[in-house]
Amino acid sequence: MESRFAQISSLGQKDKATAYISLLQEVFSSPDRSRIAQDIHTIVENVIQDSVGIVVGRQVLTELVKILGDGSIKDHDLRKRIVEDTIAIIQPRLVSYEEQANSLRFQLADILESEEDWGEAARVLMNISLDAGQRPDEDKFRVYVRIVRLLLEEENNAQAESYYNRAAILAHSTTDRETLLQFKLCQARLNDYARKFLEAATRYHELSYVAEIDEEERKHMLSAAVTCAVLAPAGPNRSRVLASLCRDERTSELPSFNILTKMFLDRILRPAEIQEFEGTLKTHQLAKITLSSNDRVSAAEVDDEDAADPNSSKRTGPSTVLDRAVMEHNVLACSKIYSNISFRGLGALLDLTPGAAETMTRKMMEQGRLKGTIDQVEKLIWFDVSSEDDDAQGKAGGLGDVEQATEDTGAPFTKRWDMQIRLTAANVESIVQHLTDRGLVKFATAQA
């Protein structure tokens, strides 16, 4: 090899590139496969020397990239070793050979992805300088989407969201259908990881209708849509998503169809059904949740009657995302069955302390997901059943207009306040008159 380098060094600059490329081809066609990696290492080290010249070095490295990419080397491990070694050699001179290094990194990412080493493949792509060679926005968008997809496979959703935001800025730059579908799928999965289950369910359901996606993948997305809808916060918005999924004939073939229909029909869910559904969830969907300090204090309050009952629950709140979703659903189901329920009765149904049951109901009312009032003196929850028909119109997605607007009379707040004072004064006068007529109140005569 040294003698060949000596011969090439004596040639003119125009002939050096051809000579090195010829030497490369000889090495790759050599029957002794054990020497290929070492010989390529030697050639690469030689061509990036200042004495050879940047122009010749780029031509030789470009040819090497081409040979490695066209499948001439069938040995997977050998190809991976050559690519990694070449990148390491030219790294100190990256400014001069940036385009060739980027091409090698794309090849290395392909190799690592085929090995299902998602995280390392993503990190290799992160090291690629996308500004080299005036790369178009469409190519940048494609690389960002690929990085997001790989990071999500590794369940690194925090870093994936960062690259997703970069991709979102460039989403307008492409019309490639496949890349855009991958982008939308990444969006659904990120919403899933971020516990934005309503948005994730909607996006998954949309993608499950796309004909370009494989049938098995579409079925998987439909199943993911049902799972996210079940985990979403109970309320009218989730009811609309559940209605859309129940109308989809394909959901009847899913294992989670039973829990889907029960949630849509506002039926109370039992522990056995929840345990079966829990086995289908992913790790991030079983994440533990913590209560705020105020919620813990209010949930831990126990009166004498509850303290004397040995069978009362000691749980002060849901422990997982699924636990919370099921409890909130059961509260909503209770509102369809009962006009009112005691804190203690609701706590027994949810397997919570009465204080925790009240806290959960109060938060749902504050967020507009449940209508009713709480009587803390009598320890009762009164459900507002007068607006049931209006809610049904909004939730069923087809039984009426979704947008329900309340007419505003436009009266200024000052006039409303004056009316309230007038009514209060009239009521006081009526009470005083009633007491006077019964002789219960006597007024002293004013002295002149």
C-alpha positions in Angstrom: 0.0 0.0 0.0 2.9 2.4 0.8 4.4 1.8 -2.6 1.1 2.7 -4.3 0.8 5.9 -2.3 4.4 6.8 -3.4 3.5 6.3 -7.0 0.3 8.3 -6.7 2.1 11.2 -5.0 4.4 11.6 -8.0 1.4 12.1 -10.3 -0.1 15.5 -11.2 -3.2 16.8 -9.4 -5.5 15.8 -12.3 -4.4 12.2 -12.2 -4.3 11.7 -8.4 -8.1 11.5 -8.0 -8.4 8.8 -10.7 -5.5 6.8 -9.2 -7.0 6.9 -5.6 -10.5 5.9 -6.9 -8.9 3.0 -8.8 -7.2 2.0 -5.6 -10.5 2.1 -3.7 -12.2 -0.1 -6.3 -9.3 -2.6 -6.0 -9.7 -2.8 -2.2 -13.4 -3.4 -2.4 -13.0 -6.1 -5.0 -10.3 -7.9 -3.1 -11.1 -11.4 -2.1 -9.4 -10.9 1.3 -12.3 -9.3 3.2 -10.4 -9.1 6.5 -8.2 -6.4 5.1 -10.8 -4.1 3.6 -11.5 -2.0 6.8 -7.8 -1.4 7.5 -7.0 -0.5 3.9 -9.9 1.9 3.6 -8.7 3.5 6.9 -5.2 4.0 5.4 -6.6 5.5 2.1 -8.9 7.9 3.9 -6.1 9.1 6.2 -3.8 9.6 3.2 -6.3 11.5 1.0 -7.2 14.1 3.6 -3.6 15.3 4.0 -2.8 18.8 2.9 -0.3 17.5 0.3 -3.0 15.7 -1.6 -5.4 18.7 -1.7 -9.0 19.3 -0.8 -10.3 18.9 -4.3 -8.8 15.4 -4.7 -9.9 14.4 -1.2 -13.5 15.4 -1.8 -13.6 13.4 -5.1 -12.2 10.3 -3.4 -14.5 10.5 -0.4 -17.5 11.1 -2.6 -16.6 7.9 -4.5 -16.2 6.1 -1.2 -19.7 7.3 -0.1 -21.1 6.1 -3.3 -19.6 2.6 -3.1 -20.7 2.2 0.6 -24.2 3.3 -0.3 -24.8 1.1 -3.4 -24.7 -2.1 -1.4 -21.3 -3.4 -2.6 -20.5 -4.6 0.9 -23.0 -7.2 2.0 -21.5 -7.7 5.4 -23.6 -5.4 7.7 -21.0 -5.2 10.5 -18.1 -4.5 8.1 -20.0 -1.7 6.4 -20.9 -0.1 9.7 -17.3 -0.3 10.9 -16.0 1.4 7.8 -18.6 4.2 7.9 -18.0 4.9 11.6 -14.2 4.8 11.1 -14.3 7.2 8.1 -16.5 9.7 10.0 -14.1 9.7 12.9 -11.1 10.3 10.6 -12.6 13.3 8.8 -14.2 14.8 11.9 -11.2 17.1 12.6 -11.4 18.4 9.0 -15.2 18.6 9.0 -15.2 22.1 7.5 -13.5 20.8 4.3 -15.5 17.6 4.0 -18.8 18.5 5.5 -21.0 17.3 2.6 -19.3 13.8 2.6 -19.5 13.5 6.3 -23.2 14.3 6.2 -23.8 11.6 3.6 -21.9 9.1 5.7 -24.0 10.0 8.8 -27.2 9.4 6.8 -25.9 5.9 6.0 -24.9 5.3 9.6 -28.4 6.4 10.7 -29.9 3.9 8.3 -27.7 1.1 9.6 -28.5 1.9 13.3 -32.2 2.2 12.5 -32.2 -1.2 10.9 -30.7 -2.5 14.2 -33.5 -0.8 16.1 -31.0 1.4 17.9 -33.4 4.4 17.7 -31.7 6.7 20.1 -28.2 6.4 18.6 -29.7 6.8 15.1 -31.4 10.0 16.2 -28.2 11.4 17.7 -26.3 10.7 14.5 -28.8 12.7 12.5 -28.7 15.5 15.1 -25.0 15.9 14.3 -25.7 16.6 10.6 -25.3 20.2 9.6 -28.5 20.9 7.6 -27.2 24.3 6.5 -24.3 22.7 4.5 -24.6 23.1 0.7 -27.7 25.3 0.9 -30.0 22.3 1.7 -33.6 23.1 0.8 -36.3 23.4 3.5 -38.1 20.3 2.3 -35.0 18.2 3.1 -34.6 19.8 6.5 -38.2 19.1 7.2 -37.8 15.5 6.3 -34.7 15.1 8.5 -36.4 16.8 11.5 -39.5 14.5 11.2 -37.2 11.5 11.0 -35.4 12.6 14.2 -38.7 13.1 16.0 -39.9 9.6 14.9 -36.7 8.0 16.2 -36.8 9.9 19.5 -40.4 8.8 20.0 -39.5 5.2 19.4 -37.0 5.6 22.2 -39.7 7.3 24.3 -37.7 10.5 24.6 -40.7 12.8 24.2 -39.0 15.9 25.7 -36.3 16.1 23.1 -38.7 14.9 20.4 -41.0 17.9 21.1 -38.0 20.3 20.6 -37.3 18.9 17.1 -41.1 18.7 16.3 -41.3 22.5 16.8 -38.5 23.0 14.3 -40.3 20.7 11.8 -43.6 22.6 12.3 -42.0 25.8 11.1 -41.0 24.1 7.8 -44.1 22.0 7.3 -45.4 24.3 4.6 -42.3 23.7 2.5 -43.2 20.2 1.3 -46.1 18.5 -0.6 -44.7 15.0 0.0 -47.7 13.1 1.3 -45.7 10.4 3.1 -43.6 12.9 5.0 -46.7 14.9 6.0 -48.4 11.8 7.3 -45.4 10.9 9.4 -45.4 14.5 10.7 -49.1 14.2 11.7 -48.5 10.9 13.4 -45.6 12.4 15.4 -48.0 15.2 16.5 -50.5 12.6 17.7 -47.9 10.6 19.6 -46.5 13.8 21.2 -50.0 14.8 22.4 -50.3 11.2 23.8 -47.0 11.5 25.7 -48.0 15.0 27.0 -51.3 13.6 28.2 -53.3 15.8 25.8 -55.5 12.8 25.2 -58.4 14.5 23.5 -56.1 16.1 20.8 -54.2 12.8 20.4 -57.5 10.8 20.0 -58.7 13.2 17.3 -55.5 13.0 15.4 -55.2 9.2 15.6 -58.8 8.8 14.4 -58.2 11.1 11.4 -55.1 9.1 10.4 -56.9 5.8 10.7 -59.0 6.8 7.6 -56.0 7.6 5.4 -55.9 5.0 2.6 -52.2 5.4 1.9 -51.4 3.9 5.3 -51.1 0.1 5.7 -54.3 -1.6 6.9 -52.6 -3.0 10.0 -51.2 0.4 10.9 -54.6 2.0 10.5 -56.1 -0.5 12.9 -53.4 0.3 15.4 -54.1 4.0 15.1 -57.8 3.4 15.6 -57.0 1.4 18.8 -54.7 4.2 20.0 -57.6 6.7 19.4 -59.9 4.7 21.6 -57.3 4.4 24.3 -56.7 8.1 24.3 -60.4 8.9 24.3 -60.9 6.7 27.4 -58.0 8.4 29.2 -59.2 11.9 28.3 -60.8 14.1 31.0 -64.5 13.4 31.4 -66.8 16.0 30.0 -68.7 17.2 26.9 -65.6 17.4 24.7 -64.7 13.8 25.4 -68.3 12.7 24.8 -68.1 14.1 21.3 -64.9 12.2 20.6 -66.5 9.0 22.1 -69.5 9.5 19.9 -67.4 9.8 16.8 -65.5 6.6 17.6 -68.7 4.7 18.5 -70.2 5.6 15.1 -67.1 4.1 13.4 -68.0 0.5 12.5 -64.4 -0.6 12.8 -64.2 -0.1 16.6 -66.5 -3.1 17.2 -63.6 -5.4 16.3 -61.3 -3.9 18.9 -60.7 -5.4 22.4 -61.4 -2.1 24.0 -64.9 -1.7 22.4 -66.7 -2.7 25.6 -65.2 0.0 27.7 -65.6 2.5 24.8 -69.4 1.9 24.6 -69.8 1.9 28.4 -68.1 5.3 28.6 -70.2 6.7 25.7 -73.4 5.5 27.3 -72.4 7.0 30.7 -72.4 3.6 32.5 -70.4 3.1 35.7 -67.2 1.1 35.1 -66.3 -1.8 37.4 -62.8 -2.7 38.7 -62.6 -5.9 36.6 -63.2 -4.0 33.4 -60.6 -1.4 34.3 -58.0 -4.1 35.1 -58.5 -5.7 31.7 -58.1 -2.4 29.9 -55.1 -1.4 32.0 -53.1 -4.4 30.5 -53.3 -2.8 27.0 -51.8 0.6 28.1 -48.2 1.8 27.5 -45.8 2.9 30.2 -46.4 6.6 29.8 -50.2 6.1 30.0 -49.8 4.5 33.4 -47.8 7.4 34.8 -48.2 8.3 38.4 -49.9 11.6 39.3 -49.5 13.7 42.4 -52.1 15.8 44.2 -51.6 19.4 45.0 -51.1 20.3 48.7 -54.5 21.9 49.0 -56.2 18.9 47.5 -54.4 16.6 49.9 -55.5 18.6 52.9 -59.2 18.8 51.8 -59.2 15.1 50.7 -57.8 14.0 54.1 -60.5 15.6 56.2 -62.5 13.0 58.0 -65.5 13.5 60.2 -66.4 11.3 63.3 -68.9 9.1 61.4 -66.3 8.3 58.7 -63.6 7.7 61.2 -65.8 5.2 63.1 -66.5 3.2 59.9 -63.7 0.5 59.4 -64.9 -0.2 55.9 -64.5 3.4 54.6 -61.8 4.0 52.0 -58.6 5.7 53.0 -57.6 6.7 49.5 -57.2 10.5 49.1 -57.1 10.6 45.3 -56.4 8.8 42.0 -52.9 7.4 41.7 -52.6 7.1 37.9 -53.8 8.7 34.7 -56.2 5.8 34.1 -57.4 5.9 37.7 -58.3 9.6 37.4 -60.1 9.1 34.0 -62.2 6.3 35.4 -63.1 8.1 38.6 -64.1 11.3 36.7 -66.2 9.2 34.3 -68.0 7.5 37.2 -68.8 10.9 38.7 -70.3 11.9 35.4 -72.2 8.6 35.2 -73.6 9.3 38.7 -74.9 12.7 37.5 -77.1 10.8 34.9 -78.4 8.4 37.5 -78.9 10.4 40.7 -80.3 13.8 41.4 -78.0 14.1 44.4 -75.5 12.0 46.3 -73.7 12.3 49.6 -70.0 12.8 49.9 -69.8 9.5 51.7 -71.9 7.6 49.0 -69.8 9.0 46.2 -66.6 8.2 48.1 -67.8 4.6 48.5 -68.5 4.3 44.8 -65.1 5.8 43.8 -63.1 4.1 46.6 -62.1 7.5 47.9 -62.5 9.3 51.2 -65.6 11.6 51.2 -63.3 14.6 51.2 -61.5 13.3 48.1 -64.8 12.6 46.3 -65.9 16.2 47.1 -62.6 17.6 45.8 -62.8 15.7 42.5 -66.4 16.8 41.9 -65.6 20.4 42.8 -62.7 20.5 40.3 -64.9 19.1 37.5 -67.5 21.8 38.2 -64.9 24.5 38.2 -63.6 23.3 34.8 -67.1 23.3 33.4 -67.1 19.5 32.9 -69.9 18.9 35.3 -72.9 21.0 36.2 -74.3 21.0 39.7 -73.9 22.5 43.2 -72.3 21.3 46.5 -74.0 21.6 49.8 -71.1 21.4 52.3 -73.5 21.7 55.4 -75.5 18.7 54.4 -72.6 17.0 52.7 -74.5 16.6 49.5 -73.7 17.0 45.8 -76.7 18.1 43.7 -76.5 17.4 40.0 -78.0 19.9 37.5 -80.3 17.7 35.4 -82.2 20.6 33.8 -79.4 21.1 31.1 -79.2 17.4 30.3 -80.9 17.8 26.9 -78.6 20.6 25.9 -75.6 18.6 26.9 -76.8 15.7 24.8 -77.1 17.9 21.8 -73.5 19.0 22.2 -72.0 15.6 23.0 -73.6 13.3 20.5 -72.2 15.1 17.5 -75.2 15.0 15.3 -78.3 15.4 17.5 -78.1 19.2 17.3 -75.9 22.2 16.9 -72.6 21.7 18.8 -72.3 25.5 19.6 -74.8 26.3 22.3 -74.8 30.1 22.9 -76.7 31.9 25.7 -78.4 35.1 24.8 -76.9 38.1 26.6 -79.5 40.8 27.5 -76.8 43.5 27.5 -77.9 45.0 30.8 -75.1 46.8 32.6 -73.8 45.4 35.8 -74.9 48.5 37.7 -78.5 48.0 36.8 -78.3 44.3 37.9 -76.8 45.4 41.2 -79.5 48.0 41.7 -82.2 45.4 41.0 -80.5 43.0 43.6 -80.6 45.8 46.2 -84.2 46.5 45.5 -85.3 42.9 45.8 -83.3 42.5 49.0 -84.9 45.6 50.6 -88.4 44.4 49.5 -87.8 40.9 51.1 -86.6 42.5 54.4 -89.7 44.7 54.5 -92.0 41.8 53.9 -90.4 39.8 56.7 -90.6 42.7 59.1 -94.3 43.2 58.2 -95.0 39.5 58.8 -93.3 39.5 62.2 -95.2 42.7 63.2 -98.6 41.3 62.2 -97.9 38.3 64.5 -96.9 40.5 67.4 -93.3 39.2 67.5 -91.7 42.5 66.9 -92.6 45.8 68.6 -91.2 49.2 67.6 -90.7 51.8 70.2 -92.5 55.1 69.7 -90.2 58.0 68.9 -90.1 60.7 71.5 -90.5 64.3 70.3 
